[in-house]
Each structure stands twice: as C-alpha cells, then as structure tokens.
C-alpha cells in the first residue's frame, strides 16, 4: 500500500471568497439559503482544531439557546447521509445541551483543505483557540496538505514569526502543553520554557508561585535556575543557525539542535513519544520497525 502524500495545492478558492461563504456580509441583499436539520444528522469534523470546550461557557450558551434559539446558522457540508460541521460545533454542542432538536444550517461544498482552513480561521477570528490548538491547526495544514509557513502567513493574515513561534510550543512536553490548554500558562510563559532543560519542572514552579512571563524569563537566565543546562555549547551559534534551528523545530514539532563548524556538523532531533518518532520516520520516509 502506498503512503498518501500531502495534497500540495493552493488554499482553495482564496481566503476572501472562502470566508465570504462562511460569514456573509450582513448588509448584502443576497442571503444564503438556510434550512433546519436534526441535530442527530450532524457530525463533528474530526480535524476540528479546537479540542477543548469550556463547560461553563457551553452551559451559558445552552441557556441562551433555550431562550432565543440558535441565531447564527452552522456551516455544514454533505458527508454520506450525514452532514459534517464546518463551522459552529460549539453551537451544535450547546443546542444538544439545551435539548433543541433542530438547528439552522447553510450547506456548502468544501474540500478537505477548505474545511480545515475555515475551522482554523473561524476559531482564530473568534479567539476560540488556545495557543496549542492554534499551533496544531497550523501543523495539520503543513503536514497533511503541504502548505508552507510563508503560505499560511499570507492566507491567515498572521506574521510568519507568529506561526513559527506558536508551532515551537508543540516541542514542549505534553504536561506543559496541557497547562497552556487549561489556561494555567500563557503562550508567553510557554515560549520562555522552550529553551529550559526541564520545561515541565519549571512550568510547575511557575504555576505554583504565580510567576509572570518576565519573572519566568529572569528565572531561566539565572545561573541558579533549576532548569539551567549543565552542558555548555562548544561555540557561539550565529543568528542564522539559531533561526534555522527554530524553523526546523517548528516544522517538525520537535526540538532540533544544529551544530555546524568548518563545513561539517550534525543535527540532533529530540522526540518525546513513540507517536513523535513515528511522525518523524514518516517525514523521512522510513517506516518504524515493530
């Protein structure tokens, strides 16, 4: 069986046209046709970038839906005899809590790439994604569909450095990523922890003592830092080398250490789980031996 390669193609019909279908202009006289569908006919998108739904916020939305109904229709696409949610999973979940049997929808034909793109963009626009979820969304676009950080930067209206810095968060241990998901750590805290020798230990200290981002950065610079690396670098890396390390780390989702001198060098990639090793082998085109 041949391995499926990333679908390398443009971002569908273009960002402006795509989002116009999801969030049509309220002043437009041509409104998309809405219809009601039973909630049991809808299924969640398995590639939905948002993984965590705040229980309190869902309960509040469910209460609003009981009183006023679902005001904004969901965007769905046909999926067999069901309909997959492209935008509006939170409303669908809240409607079920409110014991509403039907919800308004707009049916659209979207490709897999467009569904994922819309899911990420809609959540980013609504500030619904935590930094780790946003980073995972970008990584999925890159790994599955072959987009580059540069391409995503243009399509999403985000700087390339913003995307690269977010994706570097995926090199942190799962424990630290969970703290970011739960709001115990900010993205600023997490970025500071990336260079720590033991990010999880330091993260627990930051949360326990309620340290600010600046305090966390100062702690890392201190010679008495509990996560200070014992080994010293044999040479001072220049800005280009560090930038390349950051780009490789962001692309792979794993810490990368690049040593280069006299025309020779080595690249060290650190994986923290068998899943990461499997993904790395997939990227390199080498199957994992079991």
ChimeraX commands (.cxc) that place a marker at each C-alpha (Angstrom):
marker #1 position 0.00,0.00,0.00 radius 0.5
marker #1 position 1.46,3.33,-1.00 radius 0.5
marker #1 position 1.68,6.08,1.56 radius 0.5
marker #1 position -0.59,9.02,0.96 radius 0.5
marker #1 position 1.38,12.15,0.20 radius 0.5
marker #1 position 0.35,15.63,1.32 radius 0.5
marker #1 position -2.04,17.34,-1.08 radius 0.5
marker #1 position 0.05,20.19,-2.39 radius 0.5
marker #1 position -2.37,22.73,-3.76 radius 0.5
marker #1 position -3.45,26.27,-3.19 radius 0.5
marker #1 position -5.83,27.26,-0.44 radius 0.5
marker #1 position -8.93,26.53,-2.49 radius 0.5
marker #1 position -10.91,29.40,-3.88 radius 0.5
marker #1 position -8.96,32.04,-2.00 radius 0.5
marker #1 position -9.31,33.32,1.53 radius 0.5
marker #1 position -11.67,36.24,0.84 radius 0.5
marker #1 position -14.07,34.17,-1.27 radius 0.5
marker #1 position -13.95,31.26,1.15 radius 0.5
marker #1 position -14.70,33.34,4.22 radius 0.5
marker #1 position -17.44,35.22,2.37 radius 0.5
marker #1 position -19.28,31.91,2.15 radius 0.5
marker #1 position -18.88,31.28,5.87 radius 0.5
marker #1 position -19.52,34.82,7.16 radius 0.5
marker #1 position -21.60,36.60,4.50 radius 0.5
marker #1 position -21.92,40.36,4.66 radius 0.5
marker #1 position -24.88,41.27,6.87 radius 0.5
marker #1 position -25.71,44.21,4.57 radius 0.5
marker #1 position -25.90,42.02,1.46 radius 0.5
marker #1 position -29.32,41.61,-0.14 radius 0.5
marker #1 position -28.37,38.11,-1.31 radius 0.5
marker #1 position -28.59,35.98,1.80 radius 0.5
marker #1 position -27.56,32.30,1.62 radius 0.5
marker #1 position -30.44,29.84,1.88 radius 0.5
marker #1 position -30.85,28.41,5.36 radius 0.5
marker #1 position -32.64,25.24,6.37 radius 0.5
marker #1 position -33.16,23.31,9.58 radius 0.5
marker #1 position -31.57,19.92,10.18 radius 0.5
marker #1 position -31.99,17.50,13.10 radius 0.5
marker #1 position -29.02,17.67,15.47 radius 0.5
marker #1 position -28.53,13.90,15.10 radius 0.5
marker #1 position -27.90,14.35,11.36 radius 0.5
marker #1 position -24.80,16.44,12.10 radius 0.5
marker #1 position -21.35,15.08,12.92 radius 0.5
marker #1 position -18.29,16.90,14.22 radius 0.5
marker #1 position -15.27,17.43,11.99 radius 0.5
marker #1 position -12.51,15.06,13.25 radius 0.5
marker #1 position -9.90,17.64,12.18 radius 0.5
marker #1 position -11.54,20.43,14.15 radius 0.5
marker #1 position -8.59,22.40,15.57 radius 0.5
marker #1 position -10.47,23.18,18.76 radius 0.5
marker #1 position -10.25,20.28,21.21 radius 0.5
marker #1 position -11.30,21.88,24.50 radius 0.5
marker #1 position -14.78,23.29,25.03 radius 0.5
marker #1 position -15.19,25.18,28.30 radius 0.5
marker #1 position -18.04,23.59,30.23 radius 0.5
marker #1 position -19.21,26.83,31.84 radius 0.5
marker #1 position -19.25,28.67,28.51 radius 0.5
marker #1 position -21.22,25.81,26.91 radius 0.5
marker #1 position -23.76,25.92,29.74 radius 0.5
marker #1 position -24.21,29.68,29.28 radius 0.5
marker #1 position -24.66,29.30,25.51 radius 0.5
marker #1 position -27.16,26.47,26.06 radius 0.5
marker #1 position -29.20,28.76,28.32 radius 0.5
marker #1 position -29.18,31.46,25.65 radius 0.5
marker #1 position -30.26,28.95,23.00 radius 0.5
marker #1 position -33.19,27.81,25.18 radius 0.5
marker #1 position -34.41,31.41,25.34 radius 0.5
marker #1 position -33.60,32.72,21.85 radius 0.5
marker #1 position -32.72,29.70,19.73 radius 0.5
marker #1 position -29.64,29.32,17.55 radius 0.5
marker #1 position -29.30,32.76,15.98 radius 0.5
marker #1 position -26.34,32.16,13.66 radius 0.5
marker #1 position -26.65,29.15,11.34 radius 0.5
marker #1 position -24.00,26.44,11.28 radius 0.5
marker #1 position -22.00,25.83,8.11 radius 0.5
marker #1 position -22.06,22.17,7.08 radius 0.5
marker #1 position -21.10,20.01,4.10 radius 0.5
marker #1 position -22.59,16.70,2.91 radius 0.5
marker #1 position -20.80,13.62,4.30 radius 0.5
marker #1 position -22.51,10.45,3.08 radius 0.5
marker #1 position -26.02,10.50,4.51 radius 0.5
marker #1 position -24.90,12.88,7.27 radius 0.5
marker #1 position -23.62,16.46,7.36 radius 0.5
marker #1 position -20.20,17.38,8.71 radius 0.5
marker #1 position -19.88,20.63,10.67 radius 0.5
marker #1 position -17.51,23.09,9.03 radius 0.5
marker #1 position -18.19,25.97,11.40 radius 0.5
marker #1 position -20.32,26.04,14.54 radius 0.5
marker #1 position -19.52,22.88,16.53 radius 0.5
marker #1 position -19.78,24.84,19.79 radius 0.5
marker #1 position -23.32,25.94,18.88 radius 0.5
marker #1 position -24.21,22.34,17.98 radius 0.5
marker #1 position -22.94,21.03,21.32 radius 0.5
marker #1 position -24.80,23.75,23.23 radius 0.5
marker #1 position -28.00,23.07,21.25 radius 0.5
marker #1 position -27.89,19.44,22.35 radius 0.5
marker #1 position -27.49,20.55,25.96 radius 0.5
marker #1 position -30.48,22.83,25.50 radius 0.5
marker #1 position -32.41,19.83,24.13 radius 0.5
marker #1 position -33.06,21.62,20.86 radius 0.5
marker #1 position -33.93,19.07,18.18 radius 0.5
marker #1 position -33.16,21.11,15.06 radius 0.5
marker #1 position -30.60,23.79,14.21 radius 0.5
marker #1 position -30.37,26.21,11.27 radius 0.5
marker #1 position -27.64,25.35,8.77 radius 0.5
marker #1 position -26.19,26.51,5.47 radius 0.5
marker #1 position -24.99,23.66,3.27 radius 0.5
marker #1 position -21.79,24.27,1.33 radius 0.5
marker #1 position -19.46,22.18,-0.81 radius 0.5
marker #1 position -15.98,22.39,0.73 radius 0.5
marker #1 position -12.84,20.38,0.08 radius 0.5
marker #1 position -10.94,18.82,3.00 radius 0.5
marker #1 position -8.37,21.61,2.77 radius 0.5
marker #1 position -11.03,24.30,2.90 radius 0.5
marker #1 position -12.82,22.67,5.84 radius 0.5
marker #1 position -9.63,22.67,7.87 radius 0.5
marker #1 position -8.75,26.20,6.83 radius 0.5
marker #1 position -12.21,27.51,7.69 radius 0.5
marker #1 position -12.12,25.74,11.06 radius 0.5
marker #1 position -8.82,27.34,11.97 radius 0.5
marker #1 position -9.69,30.80,10.66 radius 0.5
marker #1 position -13.14,30.89,12.25 radius 0.5
marker #1 position -11.78,29.91,15.64 radius 0.5
marker #1 position -8.85,32.32,15.41 radius 0.5
marker #1 position -11.17,35.17,14.44 radius 0.5
marker #1 position -13.38,34.38,17.42 radius 0.5
marker #1 position -10.31,33.95,19.66 radius 0.5
marker #1 position -11.69,30.48,20.48 radius 0.5
marker #1 position -8.44,28.54,20.13 radius 0.5
marker #1 position -5.83,28.29,22.81 radius 0.5
marker #1 position -2.22,28.68,21.55 radius 0.5
marker #1 position -1.56,24.92,21.46 radius 0.5
marker #1 position -4.72,24.22,19.45 radius 0.5
marker #1 position -3.86,27.01,17.03 radius 0.5
marker #1 position -0.36,25.59,16.62 radius 0.5
marker #1 position -1.76,22.09,16.00 radius 0.5
marker #1 position -4.06,23.53,13.35 radius 0.5
marker #1 position -1.14,25.08,11.52 radius 0.5
marker #1 position 0.87,21.86,11.80 radius 0.5
marker #1 position -2.00,19.88,10.30 radius 0.5
marker #1 position -2.21,22.28,7.35 radius 0.5
marker #1 position 1.53,21.90,6.79 radius 0.5
marker #1 position 1.83,18.13,7.27 radius 0.5
marker #1 position -1.38,16.98,5.61 radius 0.5
marker #1 position -1.74,19.49,2.81 radius 0.5
marker #1 position 1.86,20.53,2.17 radius 0.5
marker #1 position 1.45,24.25,2.85 radius 0.5
marker #1 position 4.43,26.31,3.98 radius 0.5
marker #1 position 4.61,28.75,6.88 radius 0.5
marker #1 position 5.02,31.53,4.33 radius 0.5
marker #1 position 1.84,30.50,2.51 radius 0.5
marker #1 position -0.12,30.27,5.75 radius 0.5
marker #1 position 1.19,33.64,6.84 radius 0.5
marker #1 position -0.27,35.26,3.73 radius 0.5
marker #1 position -3.57,33.36,3.88 radius 0.5
marker #1 position -4.21,33.77,7.60 radius 0.5
marker #1 position -3.06,37.37,7.90 radius 0.5
marker #1 position -0.55,36.34,10.56 radius 0.5
marker #1 position 3.18,37.04,10.56 radius 0.5
marker #1 position 5.47,34.13,9.74 radius 0.5
marker #1 position 7.21,34.60,13.09 radius 0.5
marker #1 position 3.82,34.30,14.88 radius 0.5
marker #1 position 3.15,30.95,13.20 radius 0.5
marker #1 position 6.71,29.68,13.76 radius 0.5
marker #1 position 6.71,30.71,17.43 radius 0.5
marker #1 position 3.34,29.05,18.03 radius 0.5
marker #1 position 4.44,25.82,16.39 radius 0.5
marker #1 position 7.52,25.74,18.61 radius 0.5
marker #1 position 5.12,25.26,21.54 radius 0.5
marker #1 position 4.48,21.76,20.19 radius 0.5
marker #1 position 8.07,20.83,21.11 radius 0.5
marker #1 position 7.16,21.21,24.80 radius 0.5
marker #1 position 6.27,18.14,26.92 radius 0.5
marker #1 position 2.61,17.12,26.94 radius 0.5
marker #1 position 2.29,18.21,30.58 radius 0.5
marker #1 position 3.27,21.78,29.71 radius 0.5
marker #1 position 1.01,21.84,26.65 radius 0.5
marker #1 position -1.89,20.77,28.89 radius 0.5
marker #1 position -1.16,23.68,31.24 radius 0.5
marker #1 position -1.39,26.04,28.24 radius 0.5
marker #1 position -4.65,24.41,27.07 radius 0.5
marker #1 position -6.15,24.85,30.54 radius 0.5
marker #1 position -5.06,28.48,30.77 radius 0.5
marker #1 position -2.64,27.90,33.64 radius 0.5
marker #1 position 0.22,29.14,31.44 radius 0.5
marker #1 position 0.12,31.80,28.73 radius 0.5
marker #1 position 1.80,31.48,25.35 radius 0.5
marker #1 position 4.44,33.89,26.65 radius 0.5
marker #1 position 5.22,31.58,29.56 radius 0.5
marker #1 position 5.37,28.59,27.23 radius 0.5
marker #1 position 7.72,30.30,24.76 radius 0.5
marker #1 position 10.08,31.12,27.61 radius 0.5
marker #1 position 10.08,27.47,28.72 radius 0.5
marker #1 position 11.08,26.08,25.31 radius 0.5
marker #1 position 14.80,26.58,26.00 radius 0.5
marker #1 position 14.64,25.12,29.52 radius 0.5
marker #1 position 16.39,21.82,30.23 radius 0.5
marker #1 position 13.37,20.58,32.20 radius 0.5
marker #1 position 10.34,22.60,31.00 radius 0.5
marker #1 position 7.81,20.55,32.98 radius 0.5
marker #1 position 9.56,21.09,36.30 radius 0.5
marker #1 position 9.91,24.81,35.69 radius 0.5
marker #1 position 6.29,25.06,34.49 radius 0.5
marker #1 position 5.06,23.57,37.75 radius 0.5
marker #1 position 7.12,26.15,39.67 radius 0.5
marker #1 position 5.70,28.99,37.52 radius 0.5
marker #1 position 2.11,27.86,38.15 radius 0.5
marker #1 position 2.66,27.19,41.86 radius 0.5
marker #1 position 4.26,30.58,42.51 radius 0.5
marker #1 position 2.16,32.53,40.02 radius 0.5
marker #1 position 5.21,33.91,38.23 radius 0.5
marker #1 position 4.79,36.44,35.42 radius 0.5
marker #1 position 6.34,35.95,31.99 radius 0.5
marker #1 position 9.11,38.41,32.86 radius 0.5
marker #1 position 9.81,36.60,36.12 radius 0.5
marker #1 position 9.92,33.30,34.24 radius 0.5
marker #1 position 12.41,34.69,31.73 radius 0.5
marker #1 position 14.56,36.07,34.56 radius 0.5
marker #1 position 14.49,32.70,36.30 radius 0.5
marker #1 position 15.74,31.00,33.15 radius 0.5
marker #1 position 18.62,33.47,32.83 radius 0.5
marker #1 position 19.66,33.00,36.43 radius 0.5
marker #1 position 22.73,30.79,36.97 radius 0.5
marker #1 position 20.77,29.20,39.82 radius 0.5
marker #1 position 17.85,28.25,37.60 radius 0.5
marker #1 position 16.61,24.70,38.40 radius 0.5
marker #1 position 16.44,24.01,34.67 radius 0.5
marker #1 position 19.77,25.54,33.64 radius 0.5
marker #1 position 21.51,23.29,31.18 radius 0.5
marker #1 position 24.65,21.75,32.54 radius 0.5
marker #1 position 26.38,21.37,29.25 radius 0.5
marker #1 position 27.86,24.42,27.53 radius 0.5
marker #1 position 27.84,24.96,23.81 radius 0.5
marker #1 position 31.24,24.47,22.26 radius 0.5
marker #1 position 30.79,27.52,20.11 radius 0.5
marker #1 position 28.54,30.53,19.95 radius 0.5
marker #1 position 25.80,29.97,17.38 radius 0.5
marker #1 position 25.15,32.81,14.99 radius 0.5
marker #1 position 21.69,34.24,14.33 radius 0.5
marker #1 position 21.25,32.31,11.07 radius 0.5
marker #1 position 21.96,28.98,12.76 radius 0.5
marker #1 position 19.51,29.70,15.57 radius 0.5
marker #1 position 16.88,30.83,13.05 radius 0.5
marker #1 position 17.34,27.58,11.11 radius 0.5
marker #1 position 17.02,25.61,14.35 radius 0.5
marker #1 position 13.76,27.41,15.13 radius 0.5
marker #1 position 12.38,26.79,11.64 radius 0.5
marker #1 position 13.25,23.08,11.76 radius 0.5
marker #1 position 11.79,22.76,15.27 radius 0.5
marker #1 position 8.56,24.45,14.17 radius 0.5
marker #1 position 8.24,22.33,11.02 radius 0.5
marker #1 position 8.93,19.02,12.76 radius 0.5
marker #1 position 7.17,19.85,16.03 radius 0.5
marker #1 position 10.24,18.58,17.93 radius 0.5
marker #1 position 13.31,20.27,19.42 radius 0.5
marker #1 position 16.19,20.49,16.93 radius 0.5
marker #1 position 19.82,21.23,17.82 radius 0.5
marker #1 position 22.12,22.19,14.95 radius 0.5
marker #1 position 25.90,22.15,15.34 radius 0.5
marker #1 position 27.97,23.42,12.45 radius 0.5
marker #1 position 31.64,24.28,12.07 radius 0.5
marker #1 position 34.22,24.05,9.33 radius 0.5
marker #1 position 31.79,22.83,6.70 radius 0.5
marker #1 position 30.66,19.88,8.81 radius 0.5
marker #1 position 28.08,19.42,11.53 radius 0.5
marker #1 position 25.23,17.39,12.92 radius 0.5
marker #1 position 21.52,17.77,13.53 radius 0.5
marker #1 position 20.00,16.37,16.72 radius 0.5
marker #1 position 16.22,15.84,16.80 radius 0.5
marker #1 position 14.68,15.05,20.19 radius 0.5
marker #1 position 11.40,13.11,20.24 radius 0.5
marker #1 position 9.34,12.66,23.40 radius 0.5
marker #1 position 6.97,9.85,22.43 radius 0.5
marker #1 position 6.61,6.95,20.01 radius 0.5
marker #1 position 3.99,8.98,18.16 radius 0.5
marker #1 position 6.56,11.71,17.51 radius 0.5
marker #1 position 9.09,9.10,16.38 radius 0.5
marker #1 position 6.54,7.58,14.04 radius 0.5
marker #1 position 5.76,11.02,12.59 radius 0.5
marker #1 position 9.46,11.78,12.17 radius 0.5
marker #1 position 10.03,8.49,10.36 radius 0.5
marker #1 position 7.08,9.28,8.12 radius 0.5
marker #1 position 8.62,12.64,7.23 radius 0.5
marker #1 position 11.96,10.99,6.50 radius 0.5
marker #1 position 10.27,8.24,4.51 radius 0.5
marker #1 position 11.49,5.45,6.81 radius 0.5
marker #1 position 8.91,3.10,8.38 radius 0.5
marker #1 position 9.24,2.33,12.08 radius 0.5
marker #1 position 10.33,-1.27,12.73 radius 0.5
marker #1 position 7.99,-3.04,15.16 radius 0.5
marker link #1:1,2 radius 0.2
marker link #1:2,3 radius 0.2
marker link #1:3,4 radius 0.2
marker link #1:4,5 radius 0.2
marker link #1:5,6 radius 0.2
marker link #1:6,7 radius 0.2
marker link #1:7,8 radius 0.2
marker link #1:8,9 radius 0.2
marker link #1:9,10 radius 0.2
marker link #1:10,11 radius 0.2
marker link #1:11,12 radius 0.2
marker link #1:12,13 radius 0.2
marker link #1:13,14 radius 0.2
marker link #1:14,15 radius 0.2
marker link #1:15,16 radius 0.2
marker link #1:16,17 radius 0.2
marker link #1:17,18 radius 0.2
marker link #1:18,19 radius 0.2
marker link #1:19,20 radius 0.2
marker link #1:20,21 radius 0.2
marker link #1:21,22 radius 0.2
marker link #1:22,23 radius 0.2
marker link #1:23,24 radius 0.2
marker link #1:24,25 radius 0.2
marker link #1:25,26 radius 0.2
marker link #1:26,27 radius 0.2
marker link #1:27,28 radius 0.2
marker link #1:28,29 radius 0.2
marker link #1:29,30 radius 0.2
marker link #1:30,31 radius 0.2
marker link #1:31,32 radius 0.2
marker link #1:32,33 radius 0.2
marker link #1:33,34 radius 0.2
marker link #1:34,35 radius 0.2
marker link #1:35,36 radius 0.2
marker link #1:36,37 radius 0.2
marker link #1:37,38 radius 0.2
marker link #1:38,39 radius 0.2
marker link #1:39,40 radius 0.2
marker link #1:40,41 radius 0.2
marker link #1:41,42 radius 0.2
marker link #1:42,43 radius 0.2
marker link #1:43,44 radius 0.2
marker link #1:44,45 radius 0.2
marker link #1:45,46 radius 0.2
marker link #1:46,47 radius 0.2
marker link #1:47,48 radius 0.2
marker link #1:48,49 radius 0.2
marker link #1:49,50 radius 0.2
marker link #1:50,51 radius 0.2
marker link #1:51,52 radius 0.2
marker link #1:52,53 radius 0.2
marker link #1:53,54 radius 0.2
marker link #1:54,55 radius 0.2
marker link #1:55,56 radius 0.2
marker link #1:56,57 radius 0.2
marker link #1:57,58 radius 0.2
marker link #1:58,59 radius 0.2
marker link #1:59,60 radius 0.2
marker link #1:60,61 radius 0.2
marker link #1:61,62 radius 0.2
marker link #1:62,63 radius 0.2
marker link #1:63,64 radius 0.2
marker link #1:64,65 radius 0.2
marker link #1:65,66 radius 0.2
marker link #1:66,67 radius 0.2
marker link #1:67,68 radius 0.2
marker link #1:68,69 radius 0.2
marker link #1:69,70 radius 0.2
marker link #1:70,71 radius 0.2
marker link #1:71,72 radius 0.2
marker link #1:72,73 radius 0.2
marker link #1:73,74 radius 0.2
marker link #1:74,75 radius 0.2
marker link #1:75,76 radius 0.2
marker link #1:76,77 radius 0.2
marker link #1:77,78 radius 0.2
marker link #1:78,79 radius 0.2
marker link #1:79,80 radius 0.2
marker link #1:80,81 radius 0.2
marker link #1:81,82 radius 0.2
marker link #1:82,83 radius 0.2
marker link #1:83,84 radius 0.2
marker link #1:84,85 radius 0.2
marker link #1:85,86 radius 0.2
marker link #1:86,87 radius 0.2
marker link #1:87,88 radius 0.2
marker link #1:88,89 radius 0.2
marker link #1:89,90 radius 0.2
marker link #1:90,91 radius 0.2
marker link #1:91,92 radius 0.2
marker link #1:92,93 radius 0.2
marker link #1:93,94 radius 0.2
marker link #1:94,95 radius 0.2
marker link #1:95,96 radius 0.2
marker link #1:96,97 radius 0.2
marker link #1:97,98 radius 0.2
marker link #1:98,99 radius 0.2
marker link #1:99,100 radius 0.2
marker link #1:100,101 radius 0.2
marker link #1:101,102 radius 0.2
marker link #1:102,103 radius 0.2
marker link #1:103,104 radius 0.2
marker link #1:104,105 radius 0.2
marker link #1:105,106 radius 0.2
marker link #1:106,107 radius 0.2
marker link #1:107,108 radius 0.2
marker link #1:108,109 radius 0.2
marker link #1:109,110 radius 0.2
marker link #1:110,111 radius 0.2
marker link #1:111,112 radius 0.2
marker link #1:112,113 radius 0.2
marker link #1:113,114 radius 0.2
marker link #1:114,115 radius 0.2
marker link #1:115,116 radius 0.2
marker link #1:116,117 radius 0.2
marker link #1:117,118 radius 0.2
marker link #1:118,119 radius 0.2
marker link #1:119,120 radius 0.2
marker link #1:120,121 radius 0.2
marker link #1:121,122 radius 0.2
marker link #1:122,123 radius 0.2
marker link #1:123,124 radius 0.2
marker link #1:124,125 radius 0.2
marker link #1:125,126 radius 0.2
marker link #1:126,127 radius 0.2
marker link #1:127,128 radius 0.2
marker link #1:128,129 radius 0.2
marker link #1:129,130 radius 0.2
marker link #1:130,131 radius 0.2
marker link #1:131,132 radius 0.2
marker link #1:132,133 radius 0.2
marker link #1:133,134 radius 0.2
marker link #1:134,135 radius 0.2
marker link #1:135,136 radius 0.2
marker link #1:136,137 radius 0.2
marker link #1:137,138 radius 0.2
marker link #1:138,139 radius 0.2
marker link #1:139,140 radius 0.2
marker link #1:140,141 radius 0.2
marker link #1:141,142 radius 0.2
marker link #1:142,143 radius 0.2
marker link #1:143,144 radius 0.2
marker link #1:144,145 radius 0.2
marker link #1:145,146 radius 0.2
marker link #1:146,147 radius 0.2
marker link #1:147,148 radius 0.2
marker link #1:148,149 radius 0.2
marker link #1:149,150 radius 0.2
marker link #1:150,151 radius 0.2
marker link #1:151,152 radius 0.2
marker link #1:152,153 radius 0.2
marker link #1:153,154 radius 0.2
marker link #1:154,155 radius 0.2
marker link #1:155,156 radius 0.2
marker link #1:156,157 radius 0.2
marker link #1:157,158 radius 0.2
marker link #1:158,159 radius 0.2
marker link #1:159,160 radius 0.2
marker link #1:160,161 radius 0.2
marker link #1:161,162 radius 0.2
marker link #1:162,163 radius 0.2
marker link #1:163,164 radius 0.2
marker link #1:164,165 radius 0.2
marker link #1:165,166 radius 0.2
marker link #1:166,167 radius 0.2
marker link #1:167,168 radius 0.2
marker link #1:168,169 radius 0.2
marker link #1:169,170 radius 0.2
marker link #1:170,171 radius 0.2
marker link #1:171,172 radius 0.2
marker link #1:172,173 radius 0.2
marker link #1:173,174 radius 0.2
marker link #1:174,175 radius 0.2
marker link #1:175,176 radius 0.2
marker link #1:176,177 radius 0.2
marker link #1:177,178 radius 0.2
marker link #1:178,179 radius 0.2
marker link #1:179,180 radius 0.2
marker link #1:180,181 radius 0.2
marker link #1:181,182 radius 0.2
marker link #1:182,183 radius 0.2
marker link #1:183,184 radius 0.2
marker link #1:184,185 radius 0.2
marker link #1:185,186 radius 0.2
marker link #1:186,187 radius 0.2
marker link #1:187,188 radius 0.2
marker link #1:188,189 radius 0.2
marker link #1:189,190 radius 0.2
marker link #1:190,191 radius 0.2
marker link #1:191,192 radius 0.2
marker link #1:192,193 radius 0.2
marker link #1:193,194 radius 0.2
marker link #1:194,195 radius 0.2
marker link #1:195,196 radius 0.2
marker link #1:196,197 radius 0.2
marker link #1:197,198 radius 0.2
marker link #1:198,199 radius 0.2
marker link #1:199,200 radius 0.2
marker link #1:200,201 radius 0.2
marker link #1:201,202 radius 0.2
marker link #1:202,203 radius 0.2
marker link #1:203,204 radius 0.2
marker link #1:204,205 radius 0.2
marker link #1:205,206 radius 0.2
marker link #1:206,207 radius 0.2
marker link #1:207,208 radius 0.2
marker link #1:208,209 radius 0.2
marker link #1:209,210 radius 0.2
marker link #1:210,211 radius 0.2
marker link #1:211,212 radius 0.2
marker link #1:212,213 radius 0.2
marker link #1:213,214 radius 0.2
marker link #1:214,215 radius 0.2
marker link #1:215,216 radius 0.2
marker link #1:216,217 radius 0.2
marker link #1:217,218 radius 0.2
marker link #1:218,219 radius 0.2
marker link #1:219,220 radius 0.2
marker link #1:220,221 radius 0.2
marker link #1:221,222 radius 0.2
marker link #1:222,223 radius 0.2
marker link #1:223,224 radius 0.2
marker link #1:224,225 radius 0.2
marker link #1:225,226 radius 0.2
marker link #1:226,227 radius 0.2
marker link #1:227,228 radius 0.2
marker link #1:228,229 radius 0.2
marker link #1:229,230 radius 0.2
marker link #1:230,231 radius 0.2
marker link #1:231,232 radius 0.2
marker link #1:232,233 radius 0.2
marker link #1:233,234 radius 0.2
marker link #1:234,235 radius 0.2
marker link #1:235,236 radius 0.2
marker link #1:236,237 radius 0.2
marker link #1:237,238 radius 0.2
marker link #1:238,239 radius 0.2
marker link #1:239,240 radius 0.2
marker link #1:240,241 radius 0.2
marker link #1:241,242 radius 0.2
marker link #1:242,243 radius 0.2
marker link #1:243,244 radius 0.2
marker link #1:244,245 radius 0.2
marker link #1:245,246 radius 0.2
marker link #1:246,247 radius 0.2
marker link #1:247,248 radius 0.2
marker link #1:248,249 radius 0.2
marker link #1:249,250 radius 0.2
marker link #1:250,251 radius 0.2
marker link #1:251,252 radius 0.2
marker link #1:252,253 radius 0.2
marker link #1:253,254 radius 0.2
marker link #1:254,255 radius 0.2
marker link #1:255,256 radius 0.2
marker link #1:256,257 radius 0.2
marker link #1:257,258 radius 0.2
marker link #1:258,259 radius 0.2
marker link #1:259,260 radius 0.2
marker link #1:260,261 radius 0.2
marker link #1:261,262 radius 0.2
marker link #1:262,263 radius 0.2
marker link #1:263,264 radius 0.2
marker link #1:264,265 radius 0.2
marker link #1:265,266 radius 0.2
marker link #1:266,267 radius 0.2
marker link #1:267,268 radius 0.2
marker link #1:268,269 radius 0.2
marker link #1:269,270 radius 0.2
marker link #1:270,271 radius 0.2
marker link #1:271,272 radius 0.2
marker link #1:272,273 radius 0.2
marker link #1:273,274 radius 0.2
marker link #1:274,275 radius 0.2
marker link #1:275,276 radius 0.2
marker link #1:276,277 radius 0.2
marker link #1:277,278 radius 0.2
marker link #1:278,279 radius 0.2
marker link #1:279,280 radius 0.2
marker link #1:280,281 radius 0.2
marker link #1:281,282 radius 0.2
marker link #1:282,283 radius 0.2
marker link #1:283,284 radius 0.2
marker link #1:284,285 radius 0.2
marker link #1:285,286 radius 0.2
marker link #1:286,287 radius 0.2
marker link #1:287,288 radius 0.2
marker link #1:288,289 radius 0.2
marker link #1:289,290 radius 0.2
view
